[in-house]
């Protein structure tokens, strides 16, 4: 019998789940919801009810702060533990209450669950679970990480080529995960770029160098006589646009249903921010019709394939920036710089040629 089960699992390929995949816990919670024992939360009055979110090794459970709800939840967890041999580590768990919960209720529920009450903003995968009005302070740790990376490397003598690789591959990659989830303040993105620029131009550890040009000047593509560093604010928008593309293509997902109920209940995601002026109507009429009739589908105009990509969205945002457009190099020099960066030479030599050009 064991060999037959193993052979069946092996034949299922990537769809198999030979271990506990959390579906048992999810089924128990849904059953309690259907019977009215558990009540989840809503992001808006007409939005879907969310009672749990399950990740690889972590779970987020939502419910009312009542003794009855806590008792039901504890029974569900105990039943799941007895069936799966997976136990909740309450020492690493926390409870976050809404602002209208009294101190007495917080203390009682925390005691019943055996879990500490969250007094400060907790972090999951390096990101704050709750963002308040002081958005900039919530992401201050990203700035600290960038400074720490530079401090660890400042004792090593890096060439211009080494600095370019270090900024692009290490420093500018630190805020990427946060930018895929949140729109960071422009002032904070500007502070990131100030740190990058200071590190780029300095001659040694704590030796301030001369900034020969604006950082935005260096954010243009290399074929335009620039260095191709990222404009952090624009890259942030491009990353979030990827989320919007997923929402439009998977409208049955939880995040799509939550956003629709909260922000565009009677409209679509794509049309929620569009106006109704004559110019909009004219643009719609100018859309060429297909020669062959087929169902409508979403097409991204930034790529010939019609499929959205963060790279194409970032380039499109750059083309809209009037300040960056003023730095554009003349077309006759584009091929020169394009071929320069493709030469099989050390990066520091190519940067030296670029500086003197």
N, C-alpha and C positions, 0 to 999 in steps of 0.2 A: 504493500500500500504506500509506503514511504517513497519508493522508487517511482511509482506512478504519479504521485503528487509532484515530485521533483521534476519529472519529465514534462508534466503539464505546465509547470511554472517556467521551465526553460523554453518551452515552445511559445510562450506568450510574449517573449522579447521584452521591449522597453515598457510594456504595460503591466508587467508583473510586480507584485509587492510581497516578497517572501517574508517580510517582517511586519511589525505594526506600523501602519501608515496613518494612524489618527482617525480613520473613518469610523472606528468603533465609538470613540469619544464623541465625534460629530453626530452620530446616529442617536446616542443617548441624549444629547442636548436637544436635538430636534424633536425627539419624542416627548421630552419634558415641555418643550414649547407648545407642541400640538395639544397637549393636555392642559395647558394653561398654568403649569407649575412655575415656569420660568418666563420672564419678560425681558426682552432685549432692549436695545436703545435705537433711536432714530436720529439721523442728522437733520431731518426736517419732518414736518407733520405728515406729509404724503410720501415720505421716503420709505425704503425697505427696512425691516427690523433686522438688526445685527446682534447676534447673541455670542458669536465666537469667531475668531480668526486663528487658523492653525498654520504654523510655519514648520520648518524642518525639525527643530528641537524645542520650539517655544510655542506657547499658546496665549492668546489674549481673550479673556472672557468678559462679557458685558452683562449687567443685570441691575436690578433695583437693590438699593441698600436697605434691605429688610431682613429680619431674622428668618422668616420663612424661606426667602430666596437663598440665603446662605446655607440653610439646612439642606435644601434640595440640591444645591450645587455640590456640597460636601458628599452627599450620598452618591451623586453621579460619579465624582472622582474616585470614591472608594470602590464602587462597582467596577469601574474601568481598570483600576489598579489590580483588583482581584482576578480579573479575566485576562489581562495582558502582561502582568508582572512589571508594568511600567509605573513608577511612582513619581508623584510631583515633589520637587525639591522646594519645600516651603521656605527654606532659608534664603533661597535666591529669588523668591517671589515677592511682589509688592502689590498693594491696593491703592488705586488712585480714585478719590472721591470728587464729585462735583462740588462747586462752591456753596451750594445751598444745603449741604449735609452738615448736621450739627456735630459738635465735638463728641457728644455722648454716643451718638450712633456710630461714628467712626471708631471709637474705642471699643465698643461692644462687638462690632463686626470683625474688627482686627483680632480681637481675642478669640472669637468663635472659629475663625479660619486659621489662626496660628500664623498669620502673615503680618509683617510690619506695614504700617501705614506710610505712604509716600509723602514726605514733607517737602522735598525739593523736586525739581523737574528731573525725572528719570530719563536715561538714554538707552536706546536700543540700536545696536549696530552703529554706535557713534552718533546717532541723531536724537534730538529731544523728542519725547513722546507728545508733549504739549507745547505749542508755540503761543506765547502771550503777546501783549502789545509791544514789548521790547524785543522785537525780532532780531535786531542786530546783536544784542547780548546773548541770545540763545545760540548763535553760531560763532561766538567768540573763540570757542575751542579750535575751530578750523584755522583761524589766524595764528593761534598759538602753535598748532602742529606745523604750519609752514615755517614759522620762525625757528622752531626746534630743529627741523630738518636742515635749515640753512646753518644753524649754529653747529650741528654735528659735522657738517661738511666744510665749514669755513676755514678749518685748519689745513685743509688739503688745497694745494695749488691747482686750480682748474683752468684750462685754456678757455678761450672764447667758445670753441667748439664743445668742450666739456660742459660749459655753463649752459649752452643752448640745449643740449640733450638733457641736462639735469632739470632745467626749468620746464621743458615740455613733457618729459617722461615722469618726473617726480612731483615737482611743486604744483604745476597746474592740474595734476591728476588728483590731488588731495581733496579739493572741494567738489569733485565730479559727482560722487554719490549723493551728497546733499543737494546738489543742483538738479538732479533727476527727480527730486521729490518736492522741493520748495523753491519759490522765487526769492532769492536772496536780495537784500537791499542794495541798490546801486552804490551807495556809499561804502558798503562792505566790500563789494567787488572792486571798487576803486582802491581800497586799502590793500587788497591782495595784489593788485597791479603795481602799486607803489613799492611793495616789498620786492616783487620780481624785478622792477626797474633798478632799485637800489642794489640788489645782488648782481644784476647784469653789468652795471657800470662801475662797481667798486673795484679797486685794484688789488685789494687784499683784505684780510680780516680787519674789520672796523676802520677801513680806509675809504673814505668817501671819494668816489670818482666823479668826473664831470659827465652830466647827462647831455650828450650831444644832440639828442632829438627827443620828441615826445614818445611815450610808450605806445600810444595809438599808432604812431608812424610805423612801428615795428610789427604791428599786428596784421598788416596787409600780407598777401601771399608773396612767396619768394620771387615769383616771376615778375613782380612789380617792384623789384629792388628793395624788398623788405625781408623780414626773417620768419614770418608766419606764426608768430606767437598768438595765443588766443585772446580775444576780447572777452573777458569773463562774463560781463553782463549779457552780451549777445549769445555766448555759448550756453548760458543758463536758460535763455528763452528757447534755444534750439533743442536742448535736452527735454524741456517741459513739453515742447511741441510733439515730441515722440510719444509722450503719454496721451496727448490729445488725439493723435492718430490712432492709437490703440483703442481709445474710448469709442471713436467713430466706427471702428471695424469690429468691435466686440461689445455691442450695446447691451448684452445680457449679463455682463460681468458686474460684480458688486459695486466697484467704483463708478462704473458708467451709470448704474441705476441710482446711486446716491447723488451723483452730480446732477443728473437730470431732474430729480425730485427737488433738489435744493436751488439750482441756479437757472434751469431752462425747462420748466415743467411742461409748458405748452409749445415748445419749439425744439429744434435740434441743436446739437452742439455746434455744428458748422454755421448755422444761421443765427445763433443767439446774439452775436455782437454785430451783425450786419445792419445797415440802415435801410431806409426805404426811399431814397432820393432818386431823382431822374437819372443820375449818373450810374447808380446801381442797376437800374432797369436797362440802361444802355449797354452796360457791360454784360449783362445776362443775354441780351439779344445778339451780342457779337460772338457768342460761343458757337463754334461750328458744329453742325449736327453730323452724326455718324452716317456713313453710307448704308450700313447694314444695321437693322434693328436688333437691339439686345438690351438686357437689363442694365440699369444705371449702376455705376460703380465709382468708388472714390479713386481719383487719379491725382498724384502729386506733380505739380507743374515744374518743380525744381529739378527733376531728373527725366531723362528720356524714357526710362523704364516705367515711370509713373508710380514708383514705390518710394515712400518717404524714407529719408535718411537724415541723421543728425548733421552730417557733413554738408549736404546740399542745403539744409535749412540755415546753417551757420553762414554759408556763402551768400545766400539770399539776403540775410539780415545785413551783412557787410555791404551789399550793393545798395541798400536803402540808406546807409549812413552818409549824410552829406559831408561830415567832417573827414571821414576816412576816404571819401571819394575825391576830396581835394588833394589827397596825397598820391593819387593814382599816377603811375609812371606812364610815359608816352608809349604807345603801342610798338614803336620801332625798336624799343629797348627790351621788350618782353622776352623775345627769344634769347637774347644775350644772357639775361639773368636765369632763365629757365635752364639753359645749357650749362651755365656756371655751376649751379647746385647739383647737376647730374654728373659732373666730372668725378673721376675716381681719384680724388685728392683728399688729404686730411681736412676735416671740417675747419680747423683753425686757419688753414691757408685760404680756404674759400671765403671765410669771414673777413680775413685781411684784405683780399681783393675787393670784396663787397664794400668795406669801409673806405677804401681809397677811390672807389668808383663814384 
